Amino acid sequence: MRLSTSGTDRMYITNAGNIGIGDNDPSDALTVYKSNTGNATGITIRNTETSSTYSHARLRLEPQNAAAYAEIFADVANSALRLGYDTTGS
């Protein structure tokens, strides 16, 4: 499946269910490519909760069996970027 805007393909979903943004043949579950010389390019993960000063954002990576995980955690209240690892799976 292809999704387009203004006649240009933007996102692809393969028969295997992989999603490609800027990649028409993604081999991973999610692939994002963007050529943008001289400017920052990336992915934004935002927590839009406004009722708390503890509206953190987290990118969590865990294996199929969830026996452990690693995460990158934006700790807004303490102006920190934390890296975490847990082998307990909790």
Steps between C-alpha positions, in 0.01 A plus 500: 500500500625849420387827655566815300465876529521741207572206269808389696517169687563564870432176690495133409355195673637169373317166478691400816358801685826699511459876478740720306500878513734615226585134430300305243628157610545501880650186652421598861166561673557876468759671283530878469732662244529865412771676306530851640849645451595757762188463713407267782294195400337259739203356680302684765338324796300745706293462814224760470375464859472855637353439847832393653856628511606136464397452137794285395563348158655155465637281225501140622669207329412149609544150360221259405500328838501829697766356730685832498481843345704810436361850480584860426296719730454880485460613862350846451465589869871443564623623159667166440535234236520158660607166362360197676527124491294245689560125499195412710247561223283715723 
